[in-house]
Amino acid sequence: MQSLEELTGTIDRLLFQSPENGYTVFILQLRGQTTATVCGNLPNIQPGQQVTLQGAWTMHPKFGKQFEAKQCTALLPDTIIGLKKYLGSGLIKGIGPVYAEKLVNKFGTQVLQIIEADPSQLLKVDGIGPKRVETIITAWKDQKEIANIMVFLQGKGASTAFATKIYKKYGQQSIALIQENPYRLAEDIWGVGFKMADGMAQQMGFDKNSLKRIRAGISHTLSTTLTQGHLYSELTELKSTTVELLELDADDTEQQLKNALHDLYNSGTIKLITHESKHFVTLSQYYFCEKGVAQKLKTLCERPSSHQFDLRAVYDQLRVAKNDHEVVLNDDQLDGVMSCLQNKVNVITGGPGTGKTTLIKKLLHILDDCKIRYKLAAPTGRAAKRIMEGTGRHALTIHRLLEFDVSTMSFAHNEQNALNVQFLIIDEASMIDIFLAHAIVKALPLDAHLILIGDVDQLPSVGAGNFLNDVIASEKVPCKRLKQIFRQAQDSMIIVNAHRVNNGEFPLSSMPESKKDFVYIKEENPELVKEHLEHIYAQGLRRFGIRPDESIVLVPMNRGLVGTHKLNHDLQQFLNPKTGENQLMHSGTTFKEGDRVMQIRNNYDKHVFNGDIGIVDVIDPQERMLTVQFPDMVVEYEYSELDELVLAYAVSIHKSQGSEYNAAIIPIFMQHFTLLQRNLIYTAITRAKKLCILIGQPKAIAMAIKNNKGLLRITFLKEFLTTDLQCR
């Protein structure tokens, strides 16, 4: 066994630090002027710290000789230079390089003791007032607590990257709560996976066959089904997946699995449904959510409306144009409007150019004339903006409509505090997952009308469930499908090709007398996508009068040569090549001012939600913070929160739902084959307003268009609406 060498010195600067696994690369200042490059999975070390490292020298093929550290003992710095680096690193909020210089010049090597024991002395430093002193005191205390958690986590074989999040969630109870049940980390701390929590548990002595571990494995497996859109897991598959996750022997642990399932059932954590001789398991909150949606929809349909319309007069009015500029509805649109007035719950669906917005506008005119109280809403801010532009009426996001209350972590409008509406009209309803659907119907008065408008042929919601499809499939709610493409829409190859794809046909590049708004670039080599994108952004968009910031690159997946991770890196270098100090690196991504970024989880504290896109406005490298300008607000992010943001020059097609861009560029290759299906291509094409550029292999595009099966989600909303299906 190779003996470990020891290296002692002062950390000069960090070259790379990954929050995911603690992997760090830094320059170590040794005695004299000698330096060494050091790498390893290390605690959250900072420039200026003195460290003693145990490890071995290695030769990296690209970076040369470096010291690979296996163990690290970090000490607080005690030299003037070290203290300035340490305090100037951004570790303590309120102190950056400028104030670090002032503090060390004032107090010398006693500065840390003064911050610890007599922080009022800091007021003697020019520019530091009582507010900044309070910030420094709080940050110093938090930093010490976080350091304790880091030591604890590292001792249990886990990453130190999540110490800040854990401390924010649990405070001074962090270590005690983790010791009691480390599996709670996977549920409570976003980004902590089950594997990490399980590894910690086993380091802490939890038996591999313990009831607590198997319970946690089952719960995690059920939660994981949500990421695939399912609400339920078939019992046999649930068992096998859990056994695989926990790396147990299926035969030896059958009884323990049964015991854990019974324990979860008896505690009310899970529910069991038997359907067509198969058993399905779900977490109780998912069952009650879907069941609650079904019960409220049935109740809404049964209760009378709060307003009786003169249907004959409305029908006659809609059949006649008041002037030459007014659009006369076709028969499908007319039937749709009349159904919305007659029935309490309605679905209006149809592809691009079929007149959904025109139908809404006509309906709103009638509601205005009758002085009906109504609200317009959509799942995202971008979708709400689109419906506002289309109708000229105010629209809200569903979260703003329901008024999320951070203090209770729930919506203010619910069964006890219903919305003051007679009509609620929701656009882009295909994006609504079952949890948001439940919140919507709970907040509706029983005499109100609910109108769901969306394109059912698009991808299903990013969140779990199959709300719109299940409601339509139940046939318990009137549904009007608009099929006729309006003449002006037929001039657009974007719309023509969207419908061709939806009908299983390969898109065309052009048609006589049609707009030149669709381009297909045949390309067999995915490695050349970067060159195509550079050409498109340098010259191609300009010919159509489209700016780069009005465009988006849409791809099926995040990983791979033609995935969002790689393309965002390439596009950032091309579209935002600026260099300088105002940058932050996190998880291998460098954030720059001017970058387009996307929020990738619902953060109710900040009122930003999964899929929201904004622009990085200001980066403060001293405080290690950045601000993002979203369409209607500015949001501040601390360094530990940057894993909620990703670059968004390229986004997944799923995340693009509800949005429109002047130009959509869509690379499709065989490396995407696991996700290639018709509604994916259809959804991508329908994101483009003025220009759609499809790049890729004909074989891959044809495979996607031919595949109309899609992934069948395991849900029971249709059955709850049509039968008396019960859980056990």
DASUL-V615214 format. One record per residue. RES is the residue in one small letter. PHI is phi in degrees with one decimal (999 if undefined). Layout:
RES,PHI / RES,PHI
This chain:
m,999 / q,-70.3 / s,-75.3 / l,-86.0 / e,-89.4 / e,-118.6 / l,-134.6 / t,-127.2 / g,-178.6 / t,-115.5 / i,-69.2 / d,-85.3 / r,-160.2 / l,-89.7 / l,-96.8 / f,-161.0 / q,-149.2 / s,-99.3 / p,-68.0 / e,-67.8 / n,-128.9 / g,76.8 / y,-67.2 / t,-133.6 / v,-123.4 / f,-149.8 / i,-97.9 / l,-105.3 / q,-85.8 / l,-92.4 / r,-61.1 / g,72.3 / q,-103.7 / t,-76.3 / t,-128.3 / a,-140.4 / t,-89.4 / v,-121.9 / c,-137.8 / g,154.8 / n,-82.7 / l,-124.6 / p,-62.4 / n,-77.5 / i,-72.3 / q,-132.2 / p,-55.6 / g,97.3 / q,-70.8 / q,-90.7 / v,-134.9 / t,-114.8 / l,-116.4 / q,-115.7 / g,178.8 / a,-149.3 / w,-77.5 / t,-132.6 / m,-115.2 / h,-83.0 / p,-62.1 / k,-105.3 / f,-102.2 / g,80.9 / k,-71.1 / q,-151.3 / f,-97.0 / e,-92.6 / a,-85.2 / k,-100.2 / q,-136.1 / c,-145.3 / t,-113.8 / a,-103.0 / l,-120.1 / l,-70.1 / p,-67.5 / d,-132.6 / t,-111.5 / i,-59.1 / i,-63.9 / g,-61.8 / l,-64.7 / k,-63.8 / k,-65.2 / y,-63.7 / l,-71.0 / g,-83.3 / s,-77.5 / g,92.3 / l,-60.6 / i,-107.9 / k,-60.3 / g,103.7 / i,-125.1 / g,-115.3 / p,-56.0 / v,-66.0 / y,-72.2 / a,-60.6 / e,-60.3 / k,-64.4 / l,-65.1 / v,-69.2 / n,-63.2 / k,-80.4 / f,-110.8 / g,62.4 / t,-75.1 / q,-91.4 / v,-61.1 / l,-68.8 / q,-64.5 / i,-69.5 / i,-60.7 / e,-74.5 / a,-105.3 / d,-143.4 / p,-65.3 / s,-62.5 / q,-62.1 / l,-63.0 / l,-64.3 / k,-74.9 / v,-87.4 / d,-57.0 / g,95.0 / i,-98.9 / g,-107.9 / p,-56.9 / k,-65.1 / r,-68.4 / v,-61.7 / e,-61.1 / t,-61.0 / i,-65.9 / i,-60.0 / t,-63.1 / a,-65.7 / w,-64.5 / k,-64.4 / d,-61.5 / q,-62.2 / k,-67.2 / e,-64.3 / i,-64.1 / a,-61.6 / n,-62.4 / i,-64.7 / m,-60.0 / v,-61.5 / f,-63.4 / l,-63.2 / q,-63.8 / g,-66.7 / k,-102.5 / g,78.7 / a,-108.1 / s,-66.1 / t,-88.0 / a,-64.5 / f,-98.3 / a,-59.3 / t,-62.5 / k,-64.2 / i,-62.4 / y,-65.2 / k,-62.2 / k,-78.2 / y,-106.7 / g,63.2 / q,-70.9 / q,-86.4 / s,-51.3 / i,-66.0 / a,-62.3 / l,-68.2 / i,-66.2 / q,-63.5 / e,-70.4 / n,-156.7 / p,-64.2 / y,-68.6 / r,-64.8 / l,-58.1 / a,-64.3 / e,-89.9 / d,-94.4 / i,-109.5 / w,-63.7 / g,102.1 / v,-84.0 / g,-85.9 / f,-62.3 / k,-60.3 / m,-64.9 / a,-62.5 / d,-67.3 / g,-61.4 / m,-63.2 / a,-59.2 / q,-71.0 / q,-63.4 / m,-87.4 / g,102.0 / f,-69.1 / d,-70.9 / k,-61.7 / n,-102.1 / s,-67.5 / l,-59.5 / k,-62.8 / r,-68.7 / i,-68.1 / r,-57.2 / a,-62.3 / g,-64.1 / i,-64.5 / s,-61.0 / h,-65.6 / t,-62.4 / l,-66.1 / s,-65.3 / t,-65.5 / t,-59.5 / l,-62.1 / t,-65.4 / q,-99.9 / g,92.1 / h,-78.7 / l,-108.1 / y,-135.0 / s,-127.0 / e,-64.9 / l,-55.2 / t,-61.8 / e,-67.3 / l,-58.9 / k,-62.7 / s,-65.4 / t,-66.9 / t,-65.6 / v,-60.7 / e,-66.0 / l,-60.6 / l,-86.2 / e,55.3 / l,-109.6 / d,-89.6 / a,-58.8 / d,-68.0 / d,-74.3 / t,-111.0 / e,-56.8 / q,-69.1 / q,-63.9 / l,-62.2 / k,-61.3 / n,-62.1 / a,-66.7 / l,-63.3 / h,-62.2 / d,-63.5 / l,-65.2 / y,-67.5 / n,-65.9 / s,-84.3 / g,82.2 / t,-76.6 / i,-124.4 / k,-127.5 / l,-123.2 / i,-121.5 / t,-109.1 / h,-141.5 / e,51.3 / s,67.1 / k,-114.5 / h,-102.2 / f,-124.8 / v,-119.3 / t,-148.2 / l,-72.0 / s,-56.7 / q,-64.7 / y,-71.2 / y,-61.0 / f,-65.1 / c,-66.1 / e,-66.4 / k,-63.1 / g,-63.9 / v,-61.7 / a,-62.7 / q,-64.1 / k,-70.1 / l,-63.5 / k,-65.1 / t,-65.8 / l,-59.3 / c,-64.8 / e,-81.6 / r,-78.5 / p,-70.3 / s,-73.9 / s,-81.2 / h,-144.6 / q,-104.5 / f,-91.5 / d,-82.3 / l,-63.6 / r,-63.8 / a,-65.6 / v,-64.1 / y,-61.0 / d,-63.5 / q,-64.3 / l,-73.9 / r,-80.1 / v,-123.5 / a,-83.4 / k,-76.1 / n,-151.4 / d,-67.7 / h,-89.4 / e,-79.9 / v,-82.7 / v,-94.1 / l,-68.1 / n,-80.0 / d,-62.1 / d,-64.4 / q,-64.5 / l,-61.2 / d,-62.2 / g,-64.5 / v,-62.0 / m,-63.0 / s,-65.0 / c,-62.6 / l,-78.7 / q,-89.0 / n,-112.9 / k,-73.4 / v,-127.0 / n,-139.5 / v,-121.6 / i,-118.7 / t,-131.0 / g,167.8 / g,-81.6 / p,-64.9 / g,79.8 / t,-95.8 / g,92.3 / k,-65.2 / t,-66.3 / t,-61.3 / l,-60.2 / i,-61.0 / k,-59.8 / k,-62.9 / l,-62.0 / l,-65.5 / h,-59.6 / i,-64.9 / l,-63.9 / d,-63.1 / d,-60.9 / c,-91.5 / k,55.4 / i,-89.3 / r,-79.2 / y,-139.8 / k,-132.9 / l,-107.2 / a,-146.1 / a,-151.2 / p,-65.5 / t,-126.4 / g,-62.9 / r,-68.2 / a,-68.7 / a,-64.8 / k,-64.6 / r,-62.8 / i,-70.7 / m,-65.1 / e,-65.2 / g,-76.5 / t,-109.5 / g,75.8 / r,-112.4 / h,-68.2 / a,-137.6 / l,-122.1 / t,-72.7 / i,-62.9 / h,-64.5 / r,-72.4 / l,-59.5 / l,-84.1 / e,58.2 / f,-69.8 / d,-106.8 / v,-64.6 / s,-63.6 / t,-109.1 / m,52.6 / s,-153.0 / f,-78.5 / a,-68.1 / h,-90.8 / n,-156.5 / e,-60.6 / q,-85.1 / n,-138.3 / a,-69.8 / l,-65.9 / n,-90.0 / v,-137.1 / q,-104.2 / f,-133.8 / l,-120.2 / i,-114.3 / i,-117.5 / d,-92.6 / e,53.0 / a,-68.0 / s,-65.6 / m,-83.5 / i,-80.3 / d,-84.8 / i,-67.2 / f,-72.1 / l,-70.7 / a,-59.6 / h,-62.9 / a,-62.6 / i,-64.4 / v,-69.4 / k,-63.1 / a,-87.4 / l,-86.7 / p,-62.8 / l,-66.4 / d,-95.6 / a,-86.3 / h,-94.8 / l,-120.0 / i,-120.4 / l,-105.1 / i,-119.7 / g,-175.7 / d,-104.4 / v,-69.2 / d,-84.1 / q,-74.1 / l,-58.0 / p,-69.3 / s,-57.3 / v,-63.5 / g,-75.3 / a,-73.9 / g,98.4 / n,-142.4 / f,-53.2 / l,-64.8 / n,-61.3 / d,-66.6 / v,-62.7 / i,-65.2 / a,-64.1 / s,-67.8 / e,59.4 / k,-93.1 / v,-123.4 / p,-57.2 / c,-131.4 / k,-113.1 / r,-100.8 / l,-87.3 / k,-116.6 / q,-74.9 / i,-87.0 / f,-67.8 / r,-56.3 / q,-65.2 / a,-73.7 / q,-67.2 / d,-75.4 / s,-94.9 / m,-69.0 / i,-60.8 / i,-70.4 / v,-58.3 / n,-72.3 / a,-59.8 / h,-72.5 / r,-61.7 / v,-60.1 / n,-64.4 / n,-94.5 / g,85.5 / e,-111.1 / f,-70.9 / p,-66.8 / l,-102.8 / s,-80.4 / s,-161.2 / m,-141.6 / p,-55.8 / e,64.7 / s,-100.3 / k,-65.5 / k,-89.9 / d,-109.6 / f,-133.8 / v,-126.7 / y,-113.5 / i,-107.7 / k,-73.5 / e,-148.0 / e,-90.1 / n,-102.5 / p,-64.5 / e,-66.8 / l,-90.7 / v,-59.6 / k,-56.4 / e,-64.0 / h,-60.9 / l,-64.9 / e,-61.6 / h,-65.9 / i,-61.7 / y,-74.7 / a,-79.1 / q,-132.8 / g,-60.9 / l,-66.2 / r,-59.9 / r,-64.6 / f,-100.6 / g,69.5 / i,-112.0 / r,-81.8 / p,-56.0 / d,-74.1 / e,-97.3 / s,-118.6 / i,-150.2 / v,-102.9 / l,-117.6 / v,-134.4 / p,-67.6 / m,-138.5 / n,-90.5 / r,-98.1 / g,101.5 / l,-62.5 / v,-119.9 / g,-115.1 / t,-62.6 / h,-60.0 / k,-67.3 / l,-66.8 / n,-64.2 / h,-62.0 / d,-63.9 / l,-69.0 / q,-62.0 / q,-61.4 / f,-85.3 / l,-90.9 / n,-139.4 / p,-80.2 / k,-55.8 / t,-122.5 / g,142.4 / e,-79.9 / n,-79.1 / q,-141.6 / l,-134.2 / m,-101.5 / h,-147.7 / s,54.4 / g,84.6 / t,-105.9 / t,-98.2 / f,-92.5 / k,-124.4 / e,-61.9 / g,96.8 / d,-67.6 / r,-85.2 / v,-131.4 / m,-129.2 / q,-76.1 / i,-116.0 / r,-151.3 / n,-71.5 / n,-119.6 / y,-71.3 / d,-62.6 / k,-94.0 / h,62.1 / v,-121.5 / f,-132.6 / n,-50.0 / g,101.0 / d,-66.5 / i,-116.6 / g,-144.9 / i,-119.9 / v,-63.7 / d,-93.2 / v,-134.4 / i,-116.9 / d,-112.5 / p,-66.8 / q,-67.1 / e,-85.4 / r,53.2 / m,-137.6 / l,-142.3 / t,-117.9 / v,-118.9 / q,-90.2 / f,-87.3 / p,-52.6 / d,-125.7 / m,-169.2 / v,-107.9 / v,-122.4 / e,-99.8 / y,-123.4 / e,-81.6 / y,-57.7 / s,-68.7 / e,-100.1 / l,-71.2 / d,-73.2 / e,-86.4 / l,-116.4 / v,-133.0 / l,-62.4 / a,-133.2 / y,-70.2 / a,-124.3 / v,-133.9 / s,-70.1 / i,-60.1 / h,-57.9 / k,-73.7 / s,-86.3 / q,-56.5 / g,83.7 / s,-112.0 / e,-132.8 / y,-131.7 / n,-58.9 / a,-135.0 / a,-119.8 / i,-111.2 / i,-125.4 / p,-83.4 / i,-130.8 / f,-137.3 / m,-63.8 / q,-64.2 / h,-92.5 / f,-56.7 / t,-66.4 / l,-111.3 / l,-73.5 / q,-151.5 / r,-59.6 / n,-67.1 / l,-68.2 / i,-65.3 / y,-60.4 / t,-62.0 / a,-63.1 / i,-62.2 / t,-75.4 / r,-81.2 / a,-89.4 / k,-98.4 / k,-113.7 / l,-153.6 / c,-123.7 / i,-117.6 / l,-101.7 / i,-121.2 / g,150.4 / q,-81.6 / p,-54.7 / k,-61.7 / a,-67.4 / i,-65.8 / a,-63.8 / m,-60.4 / a,-64.2 / i,-65.9 / k,-71.5 / n,-84.3 / n,-107.2 / k,-78.3 / g,67.0 / l,-94.4 / l,-76.2 / r,-86.4 / i,-86.0 / t,-138.0 / f,-131.5 / l,-61.6 / k,-57.3 / e,-66.3 / f,-64.9 / l,-79.3 / t,-114.1 / t,-134.3 / d,-101.9 / l,-53.6 / q,-124.3 / c,-94.5 / r,-119.9
